[in-house]
Amino acid sequence: MRQWVVIACVAALPGVALAEGDRALSADVGWATFSAPGPKMGSKTPAEVAPDAGVSIGATYEHSIGSDFSLRGDLACAAFTGGQTAKQTADSFAAIADVGVTFRFDILRDVPYAFGGVGAMVTGGGPIDRDPQLVLVVGGGLDILASRSRSFGIEAKLASFGGDVTVFTLGVRGSIRWGYF
């Protein structure tokens, strides 16, 4: 009798999904902001400027190389308004492209993850009209698995490096998955 109880308990545990070869395509939309140094005023350190409002859209492709690690390619665009001086336009934008890795912390229904990558950022308009720059992208999120092939969740991303502009996005994300098993 004890054997059947143990077997029933093991069978009731959440199944582990082996994700090698799993692929995912995700789209996200959300809030965005930036931080950049303001105009110089004499010998004072310039104040930081930030927008009044910003939105972002993005797309991510992932290819699993194990149950916990995925290779990741990411594109994101953000539009901002505000933060300008009297001689600048109110509208500005940032476009970010990066490649990197994702680490998933668990294979259950709710899956927290972290990611990092290296890429490029192009900014323009208003207070962030700068040359293209190299960026490091770090972030994380939570995937809630609706089924084996669909998930949704939230994601936060920070893109910055040696340049002047730092971009932060926070959004909702939907994903479709295929190629598992």
N, C-alpha and C positions, 0 to 999 in steps of 0.2 A: 504494500500500500504506500509506503514511504517513497518508493521509487516513482510511482505515478504522480505524487505530489511534486517531487523535484522536477520531473519531466514537464508537468503542467506549468510550473513556475518559470522554467527556462523558456518554454514556448511562448509565454505571455510577455517576456521581455521584448523591448523594441528591437526590431531587426536592424542589423548593420548593413548599410548599403555600400557595396564596394564600388567606388566611383572612378576606377581607372578607365580612361578613355571617355569619360563623361564630358559632354560639351554643353555650354550654356550661353545664351544670348540674352542680355538684360537691357532694359531701357529704364531711365530714371528721370524724374522731374522734381525740382525743389527750389529752395531758397539759396541765395549766394551772396557773399560779401567779399570785399577785398580790403587790404591794408597797404598803403604806400606812403612814402615820405612826401610831405607837402612842399611848397616852394620855400627856398632858402630866404631867410630874413637876416642879413648881416652875418654875424659869427654865431648866431644861435643855432641850436640843433633844430632842423625842421620838424614841425608837428606832423603827426600821422593824419592821413585823410582816409575816409571810408565813405561808401555810398549811402544814400538814403534808403534805397531798395535795390534788390537784385533777384533774378531768377536764373535757373540753370536747367539744361537738358543734357542727357548723356546716353551713351551706349557702351556696353562692355561685352567682350567675348572672352570666355574662359575655356581652357582645355585641361582636364585633370590629368595629372601624372602620378596619382596615388589617391588614396582615400582622403588625405588631408591637404595635399598641395595641388595647386592649379597654376598654369601659366595664364597670364591675363594681358589683354590689350584693351585700352580704354580711351574714349574720346569724350570730351565734355565742352560745352559752350555755355557761357554766362553773359547776361546783359545786365547792366547797372544803370542807375540814374542817381545823380547827386554827387556830392563830394568835390565839385569843381570850384575853381576861382572865377572871378568876374570875366576873365579872358578865355575861359575854356567852355566847351560844350558840356551839357548836363549828362549826355549819354556816353557810355563806354562799354567795352566788351572784353572778354578773355576767352581764348580757345586753348584747350590743353589736350595733348595726346601723349600717352605713356604706355610702356610695357613693363611688366613685373610679375610678381607671384602673389598668390592668395593662400593663406593658411586657414583652414577650417578647424575650429576647436572641438567639434563633436559631430556625429552623424545621427542626429535625432530629428524630431519634427522642427524644433527651433534651433537654428544653427548659427551661432556667432562666428564671425570671421574677421581677420585682419589682412591688410594688403599693403604692399609697397612697390614702388616702381620708379623708373627714371624716364624723363621725356622732355618735351618742349612746350613752352607757353608763349602765345602771341597775344599781346594786349593792344588796345587802341582806344582813342577818344578820351575826352575829359582829362582827369588827373593821372590816368595810367597809359598814356600814349608813349610806349617804350619799344625798344628793339626786341626781337624774339630772344628768349632766354631759356637756359637749361633749368629744369625743375626736378625736384624729388617729390614724389606723391606718396602720401601715407594716409591710411584711413581704416575704417572698419564698418561693420554693419551687422545686421541680424536678418537672416533668411528664414522665413516661415514656410515650410513645405506644405503646399496645398495638396499636392500629389507628387508622384515620382517625376513627373515631367513639368510641373509648374510650381513656382514659388513667388512670394512677395516679401517685402520688408523695408527696412530703412538703411541708409548708408550715409556716412560722413566722410568727407575727403578734404585734405589740406595739401596745397601745392605751393612750394616755395623752394628757394635755394639761395644762391648768392646774389640774385637780382633784387630789385627794389619792391616788387609786387608779390604779395601773398594772397592767394585766393582760397576761400573756404566755402564748401557747399554741404548742404544737408537736405536729403530728399527721400522720396519714396521710390521703390524699385520693384519692377516685375520681371520675372525671368521665365524662359522656357528652356528645358533641358532635353537632351537626346544622346544616344550613343552609349548608354549604360549597359552593363552586363556584357 
